[in-house]
Amino acid sequence: MGGFYTAMVVLGFFVLRLGVPILITATVCYGLRRLDARWQAEAEAMNGNRQEVAVVNSGARRG
C-alpha cells in the first residue's frame, strides 16, 4: 500500500504543477477577451457617434 500512496502523491503534485499554471493562464485569457470585447463595443459606439455628428454637420453646411 505504501507504493500506491506514494504514486498518488507524486501524481497529485504533477497535476498540481500543471493544473495551477493552466488555470491561471485560462483565467487571464478569459479576462483579456472580455476586456477586448468591451473595448471593441466602446470603439464602435464612438465611431457611430462620430458618423452621426458628421452627417448632421454636413447637412448644416448645405442648408
N, C-alpha and C positions, 0 to 999 in steps of 0.2 A: 504494500500500500504506500510505502514511502516514495517509491518511484512515481506513482500516479500523482500524488500531491505535488511533487517537485515538477513534474511535467506540466501540471495545471498552473502552477505559479509562474513558470517560465512562459507558458503560452499567454497567461493573463498579462504579464509585463510586456510581452511582444505586442499584443493587441493594444494595450495602453500606449505604448511607444508610437504606434502608427495611428491609432484612433484619435488621440488628442490633437495632433497637428492637422489631421484631415478635417476634424470637426471645426477647428479654429479657422482653417482656410475656407471651408464651406460657408461659415458664418460671415466672414469678411466679404466673400464673393456675393453673397445674398444682399448684404448691406450696400455694397457698391452698385449692384444692379438697381436696387430701389432708389438710390441717390441719383443714378444716371437717368432713370425714368422720370423722376421729379424734375431734374434739370431740363430734360427734353420738353416736358409739358410746359414749364415756365418759359422756355425759349419760344415755343410755338405760340403761346399766349401773347408774348411780347411782339412777335412777328405779326400776328394778326392785328394787334392794336396799331402797329406802325402802318400797316396797309390801309386800315380804316382812316387813319389820320391823313394819309397821302391822298386817298380818294376824296375826302372832304376838302382838303386844301386845293386839289386840282379843280374841283367843282367851283370853288370860290373864285378862282382866277378867271374862269371862263365867263362868269356872270358879270 
